[in-house]
Amino acid sequence: MSLICENIVKTYSGKEVLQDVSLELQPGKIYGLIGRNGAGKTTLLSILTAQNPATRGSVTLDGAPVWENRRSLEKLCFSRELNANAESGLAAMKAKEYLRIASTYYEGWDKALEERLVQLFELNTKKKMGKMSKGMLSMVTIIVALCSKAPYTFLDEPVAGLDVVAREQFYKLLLEEYTESGRTFVVSTHIIEEAADLLEEVIILHHGKVLLSGETQSFVDSACHVSGKAEEVDAAVAGLEVRHVETMGRSKGVTVFLEPGQKIDESRDVSVQPVSLQRAFMALCGEEERK
């Protein structure tokens, strides 16, 4: 039961926010959706879950369209940041009422898990949403995502406003739920290093286009950081794909992405170090050169 989007285009006021995006999300995986602000991540997630129509293109789940298709929608959950300011209709709603309404959308809602998470997060569900902190609202969205039991669950910046202890609790809970249920999770986050070990697959969105989609470890293993005297570094990486150049005087550092069969000339006087997911992402989507 794969979720497939093909040639998705989304236009706002004549500007293409998403440009010809095609992806296949397979069951039983945890995906990381990463990109800079404005890359189109939230827009893409809203289209994948039929909360926002695409300008062009299609989204199907197990071969059936998700748009205005109740059977498909029951298998999808999009948990995003809640807007509970004074102008919002959520401001006067108590958290327990919000969770009750959310539970009616999902046949497999896990009430026991809801009660466990409310207790774990020490969440006062009698409190009005408009009086909750950003972190408390994030806890509500996490509870909805996990308790929905939706086979495809999308979380947009789920740890926004959470302290480090609560973030660790979330990652542990997500892995626990994934291991027990085999659900597919797509997590969009800016806190890349904390989530990196959870993400089997990574999707990098840049300026509305999919820059990369594949196994996280393979992507990270393809990259390395080479540093030393500028002339030695240039010789060591000659003919290779070089990103994120940093220079300081006669010294130079670069991130290199290697294709199968390619190697760095380590006979040169250079230091070669592995990189993290965050550093590899920065090399692809960050500044080209810093001096």
N, C-alpha and C positions, 0 to 999 in steps of 0.2 A: 504494500500500500504506500507508494511513493507520492510525495507532493511535488508537482512539477510546475514551474512557471516558464513560459516561453515568450521571448521577445517583448517583455514588459516595458512599456513607455508610459511615463506619467508627466503630464504637462500642467503647470500652473501659470496663468497669466502669460502664456506664450513661451515660457521657459521650461525646458525638459529637465525635470528633477531626477528622473530615472531614464536611462538610455539603453534600450535593447537588452534588458536583463533576462538571462536564462539560467535557471538553476534546477537541480533535482535533489530534493531532500529525501533521504532514505530512512526507513523505519529503524528504530533502535540505536540512534546515535545522538551525541551531544555536539551541536554546532556552535561555533562562535561567530557572530557577525560583528566585525569591527570596521571602523572607518572614522575619519575626522568629522567634526561638527559640520552639518550641512551636506554630508555625503549622500543622504537619502535613506538611511537605515530605517527610521521609524515609518517613513512612507512605504518602503518595501514591505515591512512586516504587516502594515495595515492592509496592503493589497493582497498579500498571501493569505490573510485571514478574512478576506471579503468584508472588511470594514471601510474600505475605500476602493472605488472602482478604478481600474487602469484605463488610461486613455487609449492604449492599444495593447494587444497581447492577451494571453490566457493563463489561468491558474487552474489546475486540476488535481484532485486527490483520488487516487486509485482509478484514474481515467474519467472521473465525473467532475464537472465544473464546480467550483466552490461558491461562485457568486449566486445568491438567491437560491441556494440548494441546502435545505435544512439538514438532510442526511450527512452532507459533507461538513456543515458548520458545527454539528454536534461533536465532531472529532477534532475541532480546532479551539484553542484558547489563546487569546492575545492579552497578556497582562502588561499594562503600561502605566507610566506615572500618572497618578490621579491629580486632577485639578480641583481642589476643594476650597478655593477662595470664596470671598463673600458673594461674588456674582454667580458662583457655580450652584447648580441644583443639588450638589452633594454636600454643601456646607452644613446644612441643617440635619443631614441624615446621620444616624448613629452607625458605628461600624458593624454592630451585630445585624442591623437591618440590611446594610449593604451586602454582607456575607449571605444573609438569607436569600436576597434577591439573586445573587450570583449562583447560589446552589440550585435554583430552579432551572437554570440554563443547561445544566450538565446532569445527565442520567446517572453517571457514575460518581457523583459527588461523595467524598469521603468525610462524613460528619465526625467520625472518631479522630481522624487526622486533623480536622479543623480545630477541635477542642484541644488536642495535644499542642498544636502550633500556637494557639492563643495563649496557652499557659507558658509555653517555652519562651515566647517573645514578651511575656508579661504585658499583653495588650489589653487595654481597657476598652472592651467592645461597647460599653455604654456611653462612651465619649462621642461627641459629634465630630464628624470628619473635618469640619472647618476649624476645630480647635486642636487638631492633631499636628504634630511636627512632621517634617518631610520624611524622617526615618520611620515614624509610626505608619504613615501612609504607604511606605514601601513594604512594611510588614504585611499590610492588608493585601497588597497586590501579590506578594509571595504566597500567602495563604490561598488566594483564589487560584493561582497557577498550579500549585501542588495538589490542592484538594479537588480540582476539576477532573482530574484523571484523564484529561483529553489526550488522545494518542499523539497529537502534535501540539506542543505547548511552546509559545513564544513569549520571552520575557525581555522587555525593553528597559535597560538600566535598572535592574531589580534591586541593586544595593545602594541606590542613591540615598544619601542621608543616613545610612546605617554606620554605626561605629564598628571598629575592627572585630569585636567579639561577635556582634550580630552578623557581620559579613561571613565570618568563619562558620557560624551556625547555618547560614543559608547554603554555603557550598557543600557542607556535610549533608544537609537535608536533600539537596538536589541529587547528589551522587547516590544517596540511599534510595531515593524514589526511583531513580533511573535503573539502579541495579535490581530492584524488586519488580519493577513493572515493565522495563524495556521500552518505555515511552521515548519519543523523540523530543528533544529540547533544543530550541534555538535561543541563545543568550546574546543579546546586544549589550556591550559594556565598554566603558572607557578605562576601567581598572583591569587592564589586560593581564598583568603579571599575576595577580591573585587568582584569576580564573583559568590561567593557561593550562594547568595540569588536568583540568576537567574536559577540555575541548578536544575531541577526537578529530574534528574537521574544522577548518577555518574558512570563512568567506570574507574577503576584503573588498569593501565597496569604496570607490574613490570617484568623486565628481559624478555620481549617478551611474557609474559603470562597475561591473564586477572585474576587479583587477586580478583576483586570484581566488580559486576555490579548490580545496584539496585537503589531504591529510595534514594535520597540524605539525606532526613530528617530521614529516618529509620536507615540509616548507622550511621549518627551523633548521633542519640538518643541511639544507642546501645553501645556507648562508653562513658566513664567517666574517670576522673583523680582522683586517690586516693593517698593521701599523709599523712604523719605522721611519728611516730617512726617506724623503720624498722620492728620490731617484731609485732607491731599492724597492719601495712599494710599487712604483710604476712598472718596474721590470718584472716583479713577482706576479702582477695581475694583468699583464699585457694580454689583450684579446679576450678578457673575461668581462662579464656584466658587472659594472662598478656602480654603486649607489652611495649616497650620503658621504660625500667627501668632506673631511675635516683637515685643515692645515693650520700649523702653528710654527712659524719660522721655517726651518728646513725639515721639520717633522710632518708626517702625514698619516692619516688613518682613513680607511675606506671599508665599507661593507660590500662584500662580493657575493653574488648569487651564482652558484655553479650548476651547470647542466650536467647530466650523466656523462661520465668519462672525462670531464674537465678537472684540472688540478691547479693549485697554486704552486709557483716555482719556489719551493721552500729552501732551495740552495742559496737564495738571497738572504740577506741579513734583516729579516722581518719577524715580527711576532704575529702568530695566527691563533685567534681565539674563537670559540663558539659564541653564538649570540642567542639571546632570549627571543621569545615571540614578540615581545614589545619592541625590541631593538630592530628586529627584522621588519616589523610593520612600519616603524619610523623610517627605515631606510627606503621602503617603497613609496611612502606617502608623505614623508617629511621634507625638510629643506634639502636641496640638492648639494649645497656646499656651505660650510661655516668656516670662517677664518678668524 
